[in-house]
Amino acid sequence: MKKNMSSLDRILRVVVAGVFAYLYFGGIVTGTLGIVLVVLGAVFVLTSFVGFCPLYTPFNFSTKKKD
């Protein structure tokens, strides 16, 4: 897997995942939507740590600068 995410992209994903976790665990968003947000937040954190977003690949998109 070749990294296709910039540092800014990775940081923003972790911040958004934190907001999703706060909304769910704070009881602001509950039910199915809350679970969807938690799962999406987990995916954001995972892709941030790996530095690779599989959805970018089919569109040949990358936020990382060329080497």
CORFENHU-V956575 format. One line per field, one symbol per residue. phi: phi as a letter, one per 40 degrees, with the letter a starting at -180 (. if undefined). burial: b if it has 16 or more other C-alpha atoms within 10 Angstrom, else e. A space follows every 10 residues. Layout:
BEGIN
phi=???
burial=???
END
This chain:
BEGIN
phi=.ccbbcccdc cccccccccc ccccccgcbb gccccccccc cccdcccccc gbbccccccf baccccc
burial=eeebbeeeeb eebbebbbeb bebbeeeebe eeebeebbeb bbebbbbbee bbbeeeeeee eeeeeee
END
